[in-house]
Amino acid sequence: MKTLDQFNITGRSALVTGGASGIGLAYAEAMAEAGAKVTIADLDSDGAEREAARLRSDGAEVQAVACDISDLAQVTAAFDAHVAAYGGLDICFANAGWDAGDGFWAPSGERNPLGRIDQYDPEKWKRSIDINLSGAYYTIREAVRCMRAGNRKGSIIATASNAGIINEPIVGIPYMPAKAGVLHLVRHAALELAEFGIRVNAIAPGPFVTNIGDGWVKKNPDARTSFEKTIPIGRMADTQEMKPLALLLASDASSFITGAHVVIDGGVQLGNFK
């Protein structure tokens, strides 16, 4: 097989949670552009349908479903809708997430009292764990159910985070252990599912410009400039830069990769020498 042929996912189907915006939308676009049939599952049902309609207007086969990933029944319904529309499941991006904000260090470079470990809102803790960790588990669980029911090989890609590997003081405290849990969940699932031909990997993004954290980098250019000085490459990433990696992990080009996490962070984990 020629090298580029290994990236071919034409005719396969992919479900993306949190696909109405940000990194999830980049995943959905990448799958649609590469010829896959796509379900965009998102809590923002209007946004999901808007983006699905836009991709359909470009000739792609895309549907939208409303889904709160912290609710197993809704996740199950989303996958059932995908299988009903496309006959099975080949690719899943367990992407949807939520950052409650209020890290102990504000983007402006000052201590943030609301982010203190002894002051943090317990309800925000619970919601973050429910969405970021339990939601990832529910998504992987239902993806496996659909793949195994169809006796299909498949690829599951979870969105973890740099914050699950290194400390991120501007990020709310529950986000970090939740994303660390996602990384270990991916390793465990990959080990269990390898014999069935289902691969499970994670992407650990660093500083991308998205709406997470209430979109603070879009609202505060000065804070963004200050933050970018800590990134070895010297800038934040655009979500479009996620597409080639998404296609790699979704396709047969990564057929011998499972249980891995791929860091895409502009060198943040290397440290800052400036």
Contacts in CASP RR format, 6 or more apart in sequence:
PFRMAT RR
TARGET T0000
AUTHOR 0000-0000-0000
METHOD contacts of the structure
MODEL  1
MKTLDQFNITGRSALVTGGASGIGLAYAEAMAEAGAKVTIADLDSDGAER
EAARLRSDGAEVQAVACDISDLAQVTAAFDAHVAAYGGLDICFANAGWDA
GDGFWAPSGERNPLGRIDQYDPEKWKRSIDINLSGAYYTIREAVRCMRAG
NRKGSIIATASNAGIINEPIVGIPYMPAKAGVLHLVRHAALELAEFGIRV
NAIAPGPFVTNIGDGWVKKNPDARTSFEKTIPIGRMADTQEMKPLALLLA
SDASSFITGAHVVIDGGVQLGNFK
3 253 0 8 1.000
6 251 0 8 1.000
6 252 0 8 1.000
6 253 0 8 1.000
6 255 0 8 1.000
7 34 0 8 1.000
7 247 0 8 1.000
7 248 0 8 1.000
7 251 0 8 1.000
7 252 0 8 1.000
7 253 0 8 1.000
8 34 0 8 1.000
8 251 0 8 1.000
8 252 0 8 1.000
9 31 0 8 1.000
9 34 0 8 1.000
9 35 0 8 1.000
9 36 0 8 1.000
9 90 0 8 1.000
9 91 0 8 1.000
9 247 0 8 1.000
9 250 0 8 1.000
9 251 0 8 1.000
10 34 0 8 1.000
10 35 0 8 1.000
10 36 0 8 1.000
11 35 0 8 1.000
11 36 0 8 1.000
11 37 0 8 1.000
12 35 0 8 1.000
12 36 0 8 1.000
12 37 0 8 1.000
12 90 0 8 1.000
12 91 0 8 1.000
13 36 0 8 1.000
13 37 0 8 1.000
13 38 0 8 1.000
13 39 0 8 1.000
13 82 0 8 1.000
13 86 0 8 1.000
13 87 0 8 1.000
13 88 0 8 1.000
13 89 0 8 1.000
13 90 0 8 1.000
13 91 0 8 1.000
14 27 0 8 1.000
14 28 0 8 1.000
14 31 0 8 1.000
14 36 0 8 1.000
14 37 0 8 1.000
14 38 0 8 1.000
14 39 0 8 1.000
14 89 0 8 1.000
14 90 0 8 1.000
14 91 0 8 1.000
14 92 0 8 1.000
14 93 0 8 1.000
14 250 0 8 1.000
15 38 0 8 1.000
15 39 0 8 1.000
15 41 0 8 1.000
15 78 0 8 1.000
15 79 0 8 1.000
15 82 0 8 1.000
15 89 0 8 1.000
15 91 0 8 1.000
15 92 0 8 1.000
15 93 0 8 1.000
15 143 0 8 1.000
16 24 0 8 1.000
16 27 0 8 1.000
16 28 0 8 1.000
16 31 0 8 1.000
16 38 0 8 1.000
16 39 0 8 1.000
16 40 0 8 1.000
16 41 0 8 1.000
16 92 0 8 1.000
16 93 0 8 1.000
16 95 0 8 1.000
17 24 0 8 1.000
17 41 0 8 1.000
17 42 0 8 1.000
17 67 0 8 1.000
17 69 0 8 1.000
17 75 0 8 1.000
17 78 0 8 1.000
17 93 0 8 1.000
17 94 0 8 1.000
17 95 0 8 1.000
17 96 0 8 1.000
17 139 0 8 1.000
18 24 0 8 1.000
18 25 0 8 1.000
18 40 0 8 1.000
18 41 0 8 1.000
18 42 0 8 1.000
18 43 0 8 1.000
18 48 0 8 1.000
18 69 0 8 1.000
18 95 0 8 1.000
18 96 0 8 1.000
18 97 0 8 1.000
19 25 0 8 1.000
19 27 0 8 1.000
19 28 0 8 1.000
19 40 0 8 1.000
19 41 0 8 1.000
19 42 0 8 1.000
19 48 0 8 1.000
19 51 0 8 1.000
19 93 0 8 1.000
19 95 0 8 1.000
19 96 0 8 1.000
20 40 0 8 1.000
20 42 0 8 1.000
20 44 0 8 1.000
20 47 0 8 1.000
20 48 0 8 1.000
20 50 0 8 1.000
20 51 0 8 1.000
20 64 0 8 1.000
21 42 0 8 1.000
21 44 0 8 1.000
21 47 0 8 1.000
21 51 0 8 1.000
21 210 0 8 1.000
21 211 0 8 1.000
22 208 0 8 1.000
22 210 0 8 1.000
22 211 0 8 1.000
22 212 0 8 1.000
22 239 0 8 1.000
23 95 0 8 1.000
23 159 0 8 1.000
23 205 0 8 1.000
23 208 0 8 1.000
23 210 0 8 1.000
23 239 0 8 1.000
23 242 0 8 1.000
24 93 0 8 1.000
24 95 0 8 1.000
24 96 0 8 1.000
24 159 0 8 1.000
24 239 0 8 1.000
25 40 0 8 1.000
25 51 0 8 1.000
25 239 0 8 1.000
26 239 0 8 1.000
26 240 0 8 1.000
26 242 0 8 1.000
26 243 0 8 1.000
26 246 0 8 1.000
27 93 0 8 1.000
27 95 0 8 1.000
27 157 0 8 1.000
27 242 0 8 1.000
27 243 0 8 1.000
27 246 0 8 1.000
28 38 0 8 1.000
28 40 0 8 1.000
28 51 0 8 1.000
28 55 0 8 1.000
28 62 0 8 1.000
28 93 0 8 1.000
29 55 0 8 1.000
29 243 0 8 1.000
30 242 0 8 1.000
30 243 0 8 1.000
30 244 0 8 1.000
30 246 0 8 1.000
30 247 0 8 1.000
30 250 0 8 1.000
31 38 0 8 1.000
31 91 0 8 1.000
31 246 0 8 1.000
31 247 0 8 1.000
31 250 0 8 1.000
32 38 0 8 1.000
32 55 0 8 1.000
32 58 0 8 1.000
32 60 0 8 1.000
32 61 0 8 1.000
32 62 0 8 1.000
33 60 0 8 1.000
33 243 0 8 1.000
34 247 0 8 1.000
34 250 0 8 1.000
34 251 0 8 1.000
35 60 0 8 1.000
36 90 0 8 1.000
36 91 0 8 1.000
36 250 0 8 1.000
37 61 0 8 1.000
37 62 0 8 1.000
37 85 0 8 1.000
37 86 0 8 1.000
38 52 0 8 1.000
38 55 0 8 1.000
38 60 0 8 1.000
38 61 0 8 1.000
38 62 0 8 1.000
38 63 0 8 1.000
39 62 0 8 1.000
39 63 0 8 1.000
39 64 0 8 1.000
39 65 0 8 1.000
39 78 0 8 1.000
39 81 0 8 1.000
39 82 0 8 1.000
39 85 0 8 1.000
39 86 0 8 1.000
40 48 0 8 1.000
40 51 0 8 1.000
40 52 0 8 1.000
40 62 0 8 1.000
40 63 0 8 1.000
40 64 0 8 1.000
40 65 0 8 1.000
41 48 0 8 1.000
41 64 0 8 1.000
41 65 0 8 1.000
41 66 0 8 1.000
41 67 0 8 1.000
41 69 0 8 1.000
41 78 0 8 1.000
41 82 0 8 1.000
41 96 0 8 1.000
42 48 0 8 1.000
42 64 0 8 1.000
42 66 0 8 1.000
42 67 0 8 1.000
42 96 0 8 1.000
43 66 0 8 1.000
43 67 0 8 1.000
43 68 0 8 1.000
43 69 0 8 1.000
43 96 0 8 1.000
45 64 0 8 1.000
45 65 0 8 1.000
45 66 0 8 1.000
47 64 0 8 1.000
48 64 0 8 1.000
48 65 0 8 1.000
48 66 0 8 1.000
49 64 0 8 1.000
51 62 0 8 1.000
51 64 0 8 1.000
52 62 0 8 1.000
52 63 0 8 1.000
52 64 0 8 1.000
55 62 0 8 1.000
56 62 0 8 1.000
61 86 0 8 1.000
63 81 0 8 1.000
63 82 0 8 1.000
63 85 0 8 1.000
65 77 0 8 1.000
65 78 0 8 1.000
65 81 0 8 1.000
65 82 0 8 1.000
66 74 0 8 1.000
66 78 0 8 1.000
67 74 0 8 1.000
67 75 0 8 1.000
67 77 0 8 1.000
67 78 0 8 1.000
67 96 0 8 1.000
68 74 0 8 1.000
69 75 0 8 1.000
69 96 0 8 1.000
69 97 0 8 1.000
69 131 0 8 1.000
69 135 0 8 1.000
69 136 0 8 1.000
69 138 0 8 1.000
69 139 0 8 1.000
70 127 0 8 1.000
70 130 0 8 1.000
70 131 0 8 1.000
70 134 0 8 1.000
70 135 0 8 1.000
70 138 0 8 1.000
71 138 0 8 1.000
72 138 0 8 1.000
72 141 0 8 1.000
75 135 0 8 1.000
75 138 0 8 1.000
75 139 0 8 1.000
75 141 0 8 1.000
75 142 0 8 1.000
76 142 0 8 1.000
78 142 0 8 1.000
79 89 0 8 1.000
79 142 0 8 1.000
79 143 0 8 1.000
79 145 0 8 1.000
79 146 0 8 1.000
82 88 0 8 1.000
82 89 0 8 1.000
82 146 0 8 1.000
83 89 0 8 1.000
83 146 0 8 1.000
83 149 0 8 1.000
88 146 0 8 1.000
88 150 0 8 1.000
88 152 0 8 1.000
89 143 0 8 1.000
89 146 0 8 1.000
89 147 0 8 1.000
89 152 0 8 1.000
89 154 0 8 1.000
90 147 0 8 1.000
90 152 0 8 1.000
90 153 0 8 1.000
90 154 0 8 1.000
90 155 0 8 1.000
91 154 0 8 1.000
91 155 0 8 1.000
91 156 0 8 1.000
91 157 0 8 1.000
91 250 0 8 1.000
92 139 0 8 1.000
92 140 0 8 1.000
92 143 0 8 1.000
92 155 0 8 1.000
92 156 0 8 1.000
92 157 0 8 1.000
93 157 0 8 1.000
93 158 0 8 1.000
93 159 0 8 1.000
93 246 0 8 1.000
93 250 0 8 1.000
94 135 0 8 1.000
94 136 0 8 1.000
94 139 0 8 1.000
94 140 0 8 1.000
94 143 0 8 1.000
94 156 0 8 1.000
94 157 0 8 1.000
94 158 0 8 1.000
94 159 0 8 1.000
94 182 0 8 1.000
95 157 0 8 1.000
95 158 0 8 1.000
95 159 0 8 1.000
96 131 0 8 1.000
96 135 0 8 1.000
96 139 0 8 1.000
97 131 0 8 1.000
97 132 0 8 1.000
97 159 0 8 1.000
97 212 0 8 1.000
98 127 0 8 1.000
98 128 0 8 1.000
98 131 0 8 1.000
98 132 0 8 1.000
98 212 0 8 1.000
99 128 0 8 1.000
99 171 0 8 1.000
99 172 0 8 1.000
99 175 0 8 1.000
99 212 0 8 1.000
99 213 0 8 1.000
100 121 0 8 1.000
100 124 0 8 1.000
100 125 0 8 1.000
100 127 0 8 1.000
100 128 0 8 1.000
100 172 0 8 1.000
100 174 0 8 1.000
100 175 0 8 1.000
101 115 0 8 1.000
101 124 0 8 1.000
101 171 0 8 1.000
101 172 0 8 1.000
101 175 0 8 1.000
101 213 0 8 1.000
101 214 0 8 1.000
102 112 0 8 1.000
102 114 0 8 1.000
102 115 0 8 1.000
102 120 0 8 1.000
102 121 0 8 1.000
102 124 0 8 1.000
102 172 0 8 1.000
103 112 0 8 1.000
103 114 0 8 1.000
103 115 0 8 1.000
103 169 0 8 1.000
103 170 0 8 1.000
103 171 0 8 1.000
103 172 0 8 1.000
103 173 0 8 1.000
104 111 0 8 1.000
104 112 0 8 1.000
104 115 0 8 1.000
104 116 0 8 1.000
104 117 0 8 1.000
104 169 0 8 1.000
104 172 0 8 1.000
104 173 0 8 1.000
105 111 0 8 1.000
105 112 0 8 1.000
105 169 0 8 1.000
105 170 0 8 1.000
106 112 0 8 1.000
106 170 0 8 1.000
107 170 0 8 1.000
107 216 0 8 1.000
107 217 0 8 1.000
107 220 0 8 1.000
107 223 0 8 1.000
107 226 0 8 1.000
107 227 0 8 1.000
108 220 0 8 1.000
108 222 0 8 1.000
108 223 0 8 1.000
108 226 0 8 1.000
109 226 0 8 1.000
113 119 0 8 1.000
114 120 0 8 1.000
114 121 0 8 1.000
115 172 0 8 1.000
115 173 0 8 1.000
117 173 0 8 1.000
120 172 0 8 1.000
120 173 0 8 1.000
120 174 0 8 1.000
124 172 0 8 1.000
124 174 0 8 1.000
125 173 0 8 1.000
125 174 0 8 1.000
128 172 0 8 1.000
128 174 0 8 1.000
128 175 0 8 1.000
128 178 0 8 1.000
129 174 0 8 1.000
129 177 0 8 1.000
129 178 0 8 1.000
131 178 0 8 1.000
132 174 0 8 1.000
132 175 0 8 1.000
132 178 0 8 1.000
132 179 0 8 1.000
132 182 0 8 1.000
133 178 0 8 1.000
133 181 0 8 1.000
133 182 0 8 1.000
133 185 0 8 1.000
136 158 0 8 1.000
136 182 0 8 1.000
136 185 0 8 1.000
137 185 0 8 1.000
139 158 0 8 1.000
140 156 0 8 1.000
140 158 0 8 1.000
140 185 0 8 1.000
140 189 0 8 1.000
140 200 0 8 1.000
143 156 0 8 1.000
144 156 0 8 1.000
144 189 0 8 1.000
144 193 0 8 1.000
144 198 0 8 1.000
147 153 0 8 1.000
147 154 0 8 1.000
147 196 0 8 1.000
147 198 0 8 1.000
148 196 0 8 1.000
148 198 0 8 1.000
153 196 0 8 1.000
153 197 0 8 1.000
153 198 0 8 1.000
153 199 0 8 1.000
154 197 0 8 1.000
154 198 0 8 1.000
154 199 0 8 1.000
155 198 0 8 1.000
155 199 0 8 1.000
155 200 0 8 1.000
155 201 0 8 1.000
155 249 0 8 1.000
155 250 0 8 1.000
155 251 0 8 1.000
155 254 0 8 1.000
156 189 0 8 1.000
156 198 0 8 1.000
156 199 0 8 1.000
156 200 0 8 1.000
156 201 0 8 1.000
157 200 0 8 1.000
157 201 0 8 1.000
157 202 0 8 1.000
157 203 0 8 1.000
157 246 0 8 1.000
157 249 0 8 1.000
157 250 0 8 1.000
158 182 0 8 1.000
158 185 0 8 1.000
158 186 0 8 1.000
158 200 0 8 1.000
158 201 0 8 1.000
158 202 0 8 1.000
158 203 0 8 1.000
159 182 0 8 1.000
159 202 0 8 1.000
159 203 0 8 1.000
159 205 0 8 1.000
160 179 0 8 1.000
160 182 0 8 1.000
160 183 0 8 1.000
160 186 0 8 1.000
160 202 0 8 1.000
160 203 0 8 1.000
160 204 0 8 1.000
160 261 0 8 1.000
161 168 0 8 1.000
161 175 0 8 1.000
161 176 0 8 1.000
161 179 0 8 1.000
161 182 0 8 1.000
161 204 0 8 1.000
161 205 0 8 1.000
161 206 0 8 1.000
162 168 0 8 1.000
162 204 0 8 1.000
162 205 0 8 1.000
162 206 0 8 1.000
162 207 0 8 1.000
162 263 0 8 1.000
162 265 0 8 1.000
162 268 0 8 1.000
162 269 0 8 1.000
163 171 0 8 1.000
163 175 0 8 1.000
163 176 0 8 1.000
163 179 0 8 1.000
164 176 0 8 1.000
164 177 0 8 1.000
164 179 0 8 1.000
164 180 0 8 1.000
164 181 0 8 1.000
164 182 0 8 1.000
164 183 0 8 1.000
164 204 0 8 1.000
165 180 0 8 1.000
165 183 0 8 1.000
165 204 0 8 1.000
165 261 0 8 1.000
165 263 0 8 1.000
165 269 0 8 1.000
166 268 0 8 1.000
166 269 0 8 1.000
167 176 0 8 1.000
168 175 0 8 1.000
168 176 0 8 1.000
170 227 0 8 1.000
179 204 0 8 1.000
182 202 0 8 1.000
183 202 0 8 1.000
183 204 0 8 1.000
183 261 0 8 1.000
186 200 0 8 1.000
186 201 0 8 1.000
186 202 0 8 1.000
186 259 0 8 1.000
186 261 0 8 1.000
187 259 0 8 1.000
189 200 0 8 1.000
189 259 0 8 1.000
190 199 0 8 1.000
190 200 0 8 1.000
190 201 0 8 1.000
190 258 0 8 1.000
190 259 0 8 1.000
190 260 0 8 1.000
191 259 0 8 1.000
193 199 0 8 1.000
193 200 0 8 1.000
194 258 0 8 1.000
199 254 0 8 1.000
199 255 0 8 1.000
199 257 0 8 1.000
199 258 0 8 1.000
199 259 0 8 1.000
200 258 0 8 1.000
200 259 0 8 1.000
201 249 0 8 1.000
201 254 0 8 1.000
201 257 0 8 1.000
201 258 0 8 1.000
201 259 0 8 1.000
201 260 0 8 1.000
201 261 0 8 1.000
201 262 0 8 1.000
202 259 0 8 1.000
202 260 0 8 1.000
202 261 0 8 1.000
202 262 0 8 1.000
203 242 0 8 1.000
203 245 0 8 1.000
203 246 0 8 1.000
203 249 0 8 1.000
203 261 0 8 1.000
203 262 0 8 1.000
203 264 0 8 1.000
204 261 0 8 1.000
204 262 0 8 1.000
204 263 0 8 1.000
204 264 0 8 1.000
204 265 0 8 1.000
205 237 0 8 1.000
205 242 0 8 1.000
205 264 0 8 1.000
205 265 0 8 1.000
206 237 0 8 1.000
206 263 0 8 1.000
206 264 0 8 1.000
206 265 0 8 1.000
206 266 0 8 1.000
206 268 0 8 1.000
207 217 0 8 1.000
207 227 0 8 1.000
207 228 0 8 1.000
207 231 0 8 1.000
207 236 0 8 1.000
207 237 0 8 1.000
207 265 0 8 1.000
207 266 0 8 1.000
207 268 0 8 1.000
208 236 0 8 1.000
208 237 0 8 1.000
208 238 0 8 1.000
208 239 0 8 1.000
208 241 0 8 1.000
208 242 0 8 1.000
209 217 0 8 1.000
209 218 0 8 1.000
209 236 0 8 1.000
209 237 0 8 1.000
209 238 0 8 1.000
209 239 0 8 1.000
210 239 0 8 1.000
211 218 0 8 1.000
216 223 0 8 1.000
217 223 0 8 1.000
217 224 0 8 1.000
217 227 0 8 1.000
217 236 0 8 1.000
224 236 0 8 1.000
227 236 0 8 1.000
228 234 0 8 1.000
228 235 0 8 1.000
228 236 0 8 1.000
229 272 0 8 1.000
229 274 0 8 1.000
230 268 0 8 1.000
230 272 0 8 1.000
231 265 0 8 1.000
231 266 0 8 1.000
231 267 0 8 1.000
231 268 0 8 1.000
231 272 0 8 1.000
232 266 0 8 1.000
232 267 0 8 1.000
232 268 0 8 1.000
232 270 0 8 1.000
232 271 0 8 1.000
232 272 0 8 1.000
232 273 0 8 1.000
233 266 0 8 1.000
233 267 0 8 1.000
234 266 0 8 1.000
237 264 0 8 1.000
237 266 0 8 1.000
241 264 0 8 1.000
242 264 0 8 1.000
245 262 0 8 1.000
245 264 0 8 1.000
247 253 0 8 1.000
248 254 0 8 1.000
249 257 0 8 1.000
249 262 0 8 1.000
263 269 0 8 1.000
END
